[in-house]
């Protein structure tokens, strides 16, 4: 085995012997330090040692990128670590085995979310990972992920605070899931300690006057149809039908779905996925076998029952809101809702705001938050508490009582229930 002081001249002169896949030159001064020459002309510095009776070799770097002296310095570090009991080869193999955040997130979706969360939740998680999180940190080894990496991701989404905060929560959830499998340390969660952006409340409650416009738009759509949304400035607009003929009728199933959303406070998919077999008109309930919060009854008012009674049943389709495909429910209400809210002048109102409006009328009537929570199917009382400020009747009665008492005292009416202050405690 050729030996000699590894210098630049010696390495430049080293050639791979004919018929071999590599040839070595070993340093005479530092045992275990060498350089390998390959048939392609490539030359790589190496460090070789024995561990547990086996010979192991570590590549240090290519000649040209490293000088012999630089390679010798690195070899001393590696061989010195071996003397203290380390195994650089095993450590490198272990490092290569560490998965990326993207790989961990994929298992989080398939092994955890798919089995323990609703389908819609999994779709939202996957979309957020794909669009925002993975392009930024997906290729990083999970053990190399630092708070600064996640903070930068959060900052890039600052214009959409809600999405930025949801991204942080999802990164944290993926990390905690991996920690429960001892892949990372729970205390090292890189999303921990990053301040979330303040979010504006997204609740929008329809007023009685807005509900009137909504009802009128639905009736108009079901009878004479809703006007098209036409941009008259476009060249093709002049070839369209006359303005008085530019109307399209609402699909009766879409109109019924919108009515049921506001009359029941149910979630969109709960109404679209509901089936006739789940309807119990005698008890006035739709019994859902599954929902976002598990099994759930949707209570039907007389008005909601009337909507159901007006709908035809499509043979071969078990769904109340039948879709265009055989046996399937309607996929969504995007187009009909866009037309209805335009006709009702409800721009900015989301379908989910119909659920908020249902709850707001219940709170305003002082039906009590526990009752409203039951109707909405909330699993946590805190979720319903967002409507507490709408329950004004107890506060109104209280302020009326206090105001009447104070007013009576100020008017000199001794019949007022006034508590007199003693001279000792009285203040000017």
C-alpha positions, 0 to 999 in steps of 0.5 A: 500500500503506497505511503508518503507525505500527502502533499499537493504534488503527490496528490496531483501525481496520483493515478488510479492503477489500470483495472482497479476501481480506485488507488490509495495513497496513505499519509506516512505521518498521520495514520488513517489519513489518505487519498483515493484516486478513481479512474475518472480522475476524481480524487477524494481525501479519506479517514480510515479507522477500526471500530468494534473489529471492523475497518471503516472509512469516512470521505472527507472531501474532494481534492481541489475543493480541499487542500491537503493541509485542510483535509489533514486537519479534518482527518485529525478531528475525525480520528481524534473523535474515534479515540474518545469512542465516537463512530463517525460512520454510524453518526453520518448514517444516522444523520442521513436517516433523519427525515425531512419535515415534509416526510414527517408531515406526510405521515402525520396526514396519513397515519393521524389525520386520516384516522382521527379527523374529519375528511374536510379537516384533512383536506384543509391541512393538506392544502395548507401544507402544500401551498404554504408550509412545505415550499418554505420548510418541507425540505429541511431535516426535522431535527434541523428545523429552528424557530427562526425558520418557522418565524420567517414562514409566519412573517411571510404570511403576515398579510393573511393573519388567519392563515399565518396563525393556522400554519403555525398551529399546523407546524406545531401539531406535526411536531408534537405528533412526531414528539409522541413517537420519540422522533423529536423532543417535545420541548424543542417545538419550533413553533413554540414562543412565536407570537400569533397575529391578532385576528379580526372577528369573522362573525357577520350577523344578518339584520332583519332587514337583510334577511328580508332582502335574502328571502326576496332574492330567493323567491325571485330566483325561484319564480322569475329568475335572477339577473345575470352578472354581465360586464357591459364593457366586454366586446361580446356583451352586445351579442347577449340576450336583451336585459329583460331576458337575462335571467336564470332560475335557481335550482330548487335544491340550491334554494332549499339548501340556503333556506335550511342553512339559515333556518337550522344553523347547520353547517354547509356539509351537514345540509348537503350530505344529509339523507332522507333516511335521517329525517324524522318529521314526526319528531322534527329532527334530522339525525346525522350519523356523523358530523364535525362533532360526531353524531348530531341532531339537527332540529327542524322548525315548522319553517324548515319542515315546510322546506323539506316538504316542498322538495321532490325525492329523486329516485336512486338519490338518497340525499335531500339536496340532490346533485347532478351526479347519480346518487350524489349530493350537490357538491357546493353552493358557490354559484347560486349563493353568489347570485343570491347575495348579489341580488340581495345586496349582501356582498361580503356575506359568507354562507357560514354567516347564515349559521352565525345569524341563526345563533345571533337571533337565538342569543338576542331572544335570551334563549340561553347559550347552552340551548344555542350550543345544543342547536348548533352542535358545539362540543365545547361551551367556549365555542358558543360563548362568542354569542354572549354579547348578543344576549342583551335582555338580562343586561337591559333589565339590570340597567333599567332597574339600576337606572330607575332606582337612581332616577327616583332618588335624584327626583327625591322619591323616597320610594326609591330603593336607595342605600344611604351612606353614613357620615363617616363613609360619605365623600363630597 
